[in-house]
């Protein structure tokens, strides 16, 4: 008599010859979702050179590959603050002159904690270790002194029926060893009375120069007085042609 074996606790790991599993036989639908945003350390599988040899790669290689496909003049998302909540300052240090010639910063309902404040941008030439907010180191309207890049010339309110500043700052070729120029435009968003006209200071277009012949490689935004109560700021780069 042959006695049946108890194989309930036996674990067998099958071995398949390389190249023996067809891609049509793979089914990942039943897998568990990662449940989080992809990060640089996450792995993927690629067929190396479409030669039948599968390799692993981290997500960093994907971002590097995508960067090689960006053509000159393309507008590329770089970073976002997400929802701002009572921040003293907001800084962006992701400047890269090997990829980008110019930068755009878009402001959505950026509201001051202190009434009647106009947000400013302050340049750094040391990667964000220090930011220049010295009055007179920036000029607008030719020779008028100011403390930073002007984005809106007039202050935003902080009342419950006011919604802060929405607009953009264009930072032009900050990597050049010359004065850095910026162009700001936007509106102060109000309640159901709408957006007021230029005569009372709620619509603005203004240019500013940072009077320092250095490579600007970071920027910080803040109000002259008080914190940034709420809003969002998004950074884009304009790809260079190299």
Residue pairs with C-beta under 8 A, 6 or more apart in sequence:
19 52
34 42
38 59
39 59
40 58
40 59
40 60
40 63
41 58
41 59
42 58
42 59
43 56
43 57
43 58
43 59
44 56
44 57
44 58
44 59
44 62
45 54
45 55
45 56
45 57
46 54
46 55
46 56
46 57
47 53
47 54
47 55
48 54
48 55
67 99
70 76
70 99
70 239
71 239
72 239
72 240
72 241
72 242
73 238
73 239
73 241
74 238
74 239
75 104
75 236
75 237
75 238
75 239
76 99
76 100
76 236
76 237
76 238
76 239
77 234
77 235
77 236
78 92
78 94
78 103
78 235
78 236
78 237
79 92
79 94
79 234
79 235
80 232
80 233
80 234
80 235
81 87
81 90
81 232
81 233
81 234
82 232
83 230
83 232
84 90
84 110
84 228
84 229
84 230
84 231
84 232
84 233
85 229
85 230
86 113
86 227
86 228
86 229
86 230
87 227
87 228
88 222
88 227
88 228
89 220
89 221
89 222
89 228
90 220
90 221
90 222
90 228
90 233
91 128
91 131
91 218
91 219
91 220
91 221
92 105
92 218
92 219
92 220
92 233
92 235
93 124
93 127
93 128
93 217
93 218
94 235
95 103
95 174
95 175
95 216
95 217
95 218
96 237
97 175
97 215
97 217
97 240
98 240
98 242
99 237
99 239
99 240
100 237
100 238
100 239
100 240
101 173
101 175
101 238
101 239
101 240
101 241
102 170
102 171
102 172
102 173
102 174
102 237
102 238
103 170
103 171
103 174
103 219
103 235
103 236
103 237
103 238
104 168
104 169
104 170
104 171
104 235
104 236
104 237
104 238
105 121
105 151
105 168
105 169
105 171
105 219
105 221
105 233
105 234
105 235
105 236
106 167
106 168
106 233
106 234
106 236
107 119
107 151
107 165
107 166
107 167
107 168
107 169
107 186
107 231
107 232
107 233
108 166
108 231
108 232
108 233
108 234
109 163
109 164
109 165
109 166
109 189
109 230
109 231
109 232
110 119
110 156
110 164
110 165
110 166
110 228
110 230
110 231
110 232
110 233
111 156
111 158
111 162
111 163
111 164
111 165
111 228
111 229
111 230
111 231
112 119
112 155
112 156
112 157
112 158
112 164
112 223
112 226
112 227
112 228
112 229
113 158
113 223
113 226
113 227
113 228
113 229
114 158
114 223
114 225
114 226
114 227
115 155
115 157
115 158
115 159
116 155
116 156
116 157
117 155
117 156
117 158
117 223
117 224
117 225
117 226
118 150
118 151
118 152
118 153
118 154
118 155
118 156
118 165
118 223
118 224
119 151
119 152
119 156
119 165
119 221
119 222
119 223
119 228
120 133
120 146
120 147
120 148
120 149
120 150
120 151
120 221
120 222
120 223
120 224
121 148
121 149
121 151
121 169
121 171
121 182
121 219
121 220
121 221
122 131
122 132
122 133
122 147
122 148
122 149
122 219
122 220
122 221
122 222
123 131
123 132
123 148
123 149
123 174
123 180
123 210
123 212
123 216
123 218
123 219
124 130
124 131
124 132
124 216
124 217
124 218
124 219
124 220
125 132
125 212
125 214
125 215
125 216
125 217
126 217
126 218
127 217
127 218
128 217
128 218
128 220
131 218
131 219
131 220
132 148
132 210
132 212
133 147
133 148
134 147
135 145
135 146
135 147
136 145
136 211
137 147
137 210
137 211
137 212
138 145
138 146
138 147
138 148
138 149
138 150
138 208
138 209
138 210
138 211
139 145
139 146
139 208
139 209
139 211
140 146
140 150
140 206
140 207
140 208
140 209
146 208
147 224
148 208
149 169
149 171
149 182
149 184
149 208
149 210
149 219
150 182
150 184
150 206
150 207
150 208
151 165
151 167
151 168
151 169
151 184
151 186
151 206
151 221
152 165
152 167
152 184
152 186
152 188
152 204
152 206
153 201
153 204
153 206
154 188
154 201
154 202
154 204
155 188
155 201
156 162
156 164
156 165
156 188
157 188
157 190
158 229
161 190
161 191
162 188
162 189
162 190
162 191
163 189
163 190
163 191
164 188
164 189
164 229
164 230
164 231
165 186
165 187
165 188
165 189
165 231
166 186
166 187
166 189
167 184
167 185
167 186
167 187
167 204
168 184
168 185
168 186
169 182
169 183
169 184
170 182
170 183
170 184
171 180
171 182
171 216
171 219
172 180
172 181
172 182
172 183
173 180
173 181
174 180
174 215
174 216
174 217
175 215
175 216
175 217
176 215
177 213
177 214
177 215
178 213
179 209
179 210
179 211
179 212
179 213
180 209
180 210
180 212
180 216
181 207
181 208
181 209
181 210
182 207
182 208
182 209
182 210
183 205
183 206
183 207
183 208
184 204
184 205
184 206
184 207
184 208
185 204
185 205
185 206
186 203
186 204
187 195
187 202
187 203
187 204
188 195
188 196
188 201
188 202
188 203
189 195
190 196
190 202
195 202
195 203
196 202
196 203
197 203
198 204
210 216
221 228
221 233
222 228
